Amino acid sequence: MNYIVFLLLLLISALQYDLWVGKSSIVEVKELEAAIASQVAENKKLRERNDALSAEVMDLKHGLDAIEERVRNELGMIKRDETFFHIIKVKK
């Protein structure tokens, strides 16, 4: 009788080994779920960035307002008959 109980306990332990320690264990599944969640968050952030860049490209291709704004801000250009005022903040 004791041999049967011992054999059953050994068999249950062998079956539980893969669940807790072996390949596809609970620990590994949790790590993979965390990695998937991290990747999904990064993909969302990159998708939002790509959408913003795509919208900016469409503005630059089809609208003159975006080009004018970019030229004014980045190159400091002004239109004819405009006066440019550069305000410098004094540090106290």
N, C-alpha and C positions, 0 to 999 in steps of 0.2 A: 504494500500500500504506500509506504514512504517513497519507494522508487517511482511510483506513478505520479505522486504529487511533485516530487523533485523534477521529473521529466516534464510535466506540464508547466511548472514555473520556469524551467529552462527554455521551453518552447515559447512561452509568452515573452520572456526577456529577449529572446532572439528576434521576435516579431516587433517588439517595441524599439529595438536598437535603431532600425532604419527610420522610424518615426522621429526620434529625438536627436540622433547623431549622424546618421547616414545621409546619402544623397537625397535631396528633396525633403530635408528635415524641416521641422517647424521653424527653427532658427534661420535657416537659409531662405525659407519662404518669406519670413518677416523682413529680412534684409533686402530681398528682391522687391517686395512691396514698397519699402522705403525708397529704394532706388527708382522705382517707377514713378512714385509720387514726386520725387525731386525732378526727374526728367520731364514730367508733365508740366510742372511749374516753370521750368526753364523754357520749354517749348511755347508755353503761353506767352511768356515775356518776349521771346524772339518773334513770335507771330505778330504781337502788337507792334513791335519795332518795325517789322517788315511792312505791315499795313500803313504805318505812318510814313515810311520812306516811299512806298508806292503812291500814296496820296500826294506827297511832295513832288514826285516825278510827274504825275499827271498834271499838277498845277503848273510846273515849269514847262511842260510840253504845250499846254493848251491856254494858259493865261498869262497875260503880261503883268498883272498885278504882283504875282509871286516873284517874277524876275526883277521887277522894279524894287520891291521890298528888299530882296537879297542884295542887289547892287547898292542900294542906299545904306544898308546896315554893314555889309562886309567891306565894301570899297569906298564908302563915304562920298559917293557921288550925289550931286544935286541937280535939279532941273534949271533951265534958264530962268532968269529973273527971280531966283530964290536966294535968300540970304541964310547962310549956315551959321548957327549959333552953337558953340561948344561950351557946355557948362561944366566947370570943374568944381567938385566938392572939396571944401577945405577940411582937413582933419583937425579936430580940436584936441 
